[in-house]
Amino acid sequence: METVKAQHQHLEKNKGGRPTKRVKRTQVLVVRLTETERLLVAGKAREAGMNLSAWFRAAAKKAVVVARLRPEEAALLRMLSGLSNNLNQLTRLAHREGLLTVQGKCRLLLQDIHHILQQVSRDDRKGDSRQEL
């Protein structure tokens, strides 16, 4: 019994040195930054009390990426720009001919603008959960 106990203690003996890590990070990601960007990131990491690698990992986990405009959404924004030009023209016309003659046209145009703005901003465009237009 004593020999088994002695062998067991011998196996559990701490050999010293750095303990093994629970999570081994084997992948490397290279990021190119300007000097200004590096100073900005280093300052944020220092404020958080983290090294650069830990700060980048934390930032990547918490980051929210807003997708670029899809072609359909860009077309809607171009249409909105055209409608706003029409609204400016109607405003000038109203100043020349009187407001009552242009009132109906303005209401229709404002409804169109409102509809397009609702389509473009119906969600926050985060992730791929957007519906097709």
N, C-alpha and C positions, 0 to 999 in steps of 0.2 A: 504494500500500500504506500509505503514511504517512497519507494523508487518511482512509482507512478506519479505521485505528488511532486517529486523533485523534477521529473521529466516535464511535467505540465508547467511548472514555474519557469523552467529553462526555456520553453517555447514562448511563453508570454513575456519574457524579459524585453524591456524596451531597449532597442539598439541605438536610440538617439537619432538625431537628424530631423529633417522636416517631415511632418506627417503627410500621408498621401491625401491628395485632394479628392473630394467627393465627385466633383464634376471636372473632367479634363476638357479643356478647350483646345482642340486640335486644328480648327479652321482659322485662316487668316484672311482678313479683309483689308485691302489697301484703299485708303481714301486720300485723294489729292485736295489740298486746301491752299488758299492764298495765305500770306503771312497774317493778314487782317483776320481771316476766318479762324486760323489757328489760335491767335491771341484771344478771340472771342470765345472759342470753345474751351481753351485753357482757363480763362477767367470764370466761366460758368462751372467748370469742373472743380476749380479751387473753391468757389463759393459753396458748392455742394459737399465739399470735403471728400472728393473722389478723385481717382486718377483718370486720365483721359479714356482709357479702355472701358473702365467701369461706367463712366458717364455716357459714352457712346452706346453701350449695351442698354443702359437704362433709358436713354432717349429713344432708341430704336423700338423698345418695347412699348413705350407710352406714346409714341408719335402717331399723329393722325394725318394721313396723307389725303389731300383733296384731289380728286381726279381732275384731269384736264377736261375741257369742254369737248363733248362728243360733237361730230359734225352736225347732228340735228339741233343741238343746243346753240352752236355757233350760228346756224341759219336763223334760229329764233331771235338771237341778239341782233343780227343784221336786219331782220324784219322790224324789230323794235326801234332800231335806229331810223329806218325809213318812216315808221309811224310817227316818231317824234318830229321828223322833218315836216311831215304832213300837218302835225299839230301846230308847229310854228307858222306854217303858211296859213292855216285857218285862223290863227290869232291875228295875223296881219290883215286878213280879209275881214275879220270881225271889226277891227279898228276902222277900216275903210267904209264898210257897208252897214255896220251896225251888228250888234250881238245877236238879235233874234233871228236873223237870216242864217246864221252859222251854227246856232245852238244845236240843232239835230245832228249835223255832221260831227260836231265836237263830242257829243254823247256817244255816238257809234265808235268814233276813234278811241275815246277813253276806255270803252268796254274792250276793244281789241287789245289795247295796251295792257289793261289789267289781266286779261286772259293769258297773254304771252308771259307776263311777269309771274303769274301763278305757275305756269308750266316750267319755267326756268328755275324757280325757287321752291318747288313743291317739296324738295328734300334738301339736305345739306351736301349732297353729292359725295358723301364719304362712303367708301367701299363700293362694292359692286351690286348693292341692293337696289339700284335705280331701276325704275320700270321704263320700258320703251315708250317713246312719245307717240 
